[in-house]
Amino acid sequence: MLKKHSFKIAALLLVLALLLGACGGGDETPAATDSGTTEQTDTGTVEEAPPPATEVPQQAEGPVTLTWGMWGSPEEIVTHQAVADAYMAQNPDVKIELWAQPWGDYFTKLQT
């Protein structure tokens, strides 16, 4: 019974990690500081920070679609689909599409 709950917890943590990673942005622009408009980088150079945002971004209209890429056996895919279905039931504005590939093809297709 503990193994069953551990799997569910691990699967939910994976979904959360994917969602947080999708929201991470990856913007490498230096952030504005409270003390002024310049910021020192790791290399010691000083760069001008971007001006503060004046507009609030609008939220997307309609559901957000996330693609969850994975590899695994058909049995494993079924368990991941169950986790995605449970998440979507609690979050109707999010749609999760599974993209399942065989292990041997996954990373090649991911790079493509």
N, C-alpha and C positions, 0 to 999 in steps of 0.2 A: 504494500500500500504506500509506503514511503517513496518507493521508486516511482510510482505513478504520479504522485504529487511533485516530486523533484523534477520530473520531465516537464510537467505543466509549468512550473515556475521557471525552468530554464527556457522553455519556449516563449513564455511571456517576456522574459528579460531580453531575449533575442529580438522580439518584435519591437520592444521599447528602444533597444539600441539602434535598430534600423530606422525607426522613426526619428530619433534624436539625430542620427547621422544625416538623414535627409534634410533636416532643418538646420544643419550646421553652417551652411553657406560656403565656407572655404575662402572667403574674401581675404586677401593678403594686404589690403590697404591699411596703413596705420590708423589707429583710432584716435579721435580727438581726446585731449587730456583736459582736466579741470584747470590746470595752471596756465594754459596758453594754447597757441596754435601750432607749436612745434613739438616734435617728439624725437627722442634719441633712439636709434636702432641698435641692434646687437653689435654691429660693426663700428659703432661710435659716430656714425654720420647723423646729421640732424635733417629730418624730413618735415615738410609742412603737412599738418594734419588736414583732412578734408573738412569743409565747413559743416556745422551741425545740420542735421536733417530738419527741414521745416514742414515737410508733409508726412502724414501718417499713411503708410501703405494700405491700400484697400485689400480686404480679404477676398479670396477667390470666390466666385459665385458658383454654387453647386458643389458636388462632392469632389474631394481631392483623391486622385488615384495614385497609389504607391505600387511599384513593382518590386516584389520580393523574389530575388534570384537565389536559387539553391540547386544542389545536386542531391541525389539519394535514390534509394529504392522506391518503388511505388508505395510501399507501406509507409515509408518515412514521409513521403509527399502528402499522404492522406492525413497524417498527424499535424503537419504544418498547415494544411488547409483548415483543419478543425480550429487551430489557434487563430488563423486569420478570420474565420467565420465568427468566432466568439468576439474578437476585437471589433469587427464591423457591426455586430449586433449591438454593442455598447456605444459605438461611435458611427452613427448613420451617415455622417458627412465624410467618412473615409472609405474608400474602396481599395482593397488589396488584391492585386493580380499576382498569382504565382507564376514564376518563370523557372520551370524545372528542366534541368539538362542532365545527361549522363556525366559521371565524373570525368571521363576522358575528354569530353567536349566542352565542359563548363568554362574553363579559363580561356580557351581559344575563342569561344563565342562571346564571352564577357569582354575581351579585348577588342573584338570586332565591333 
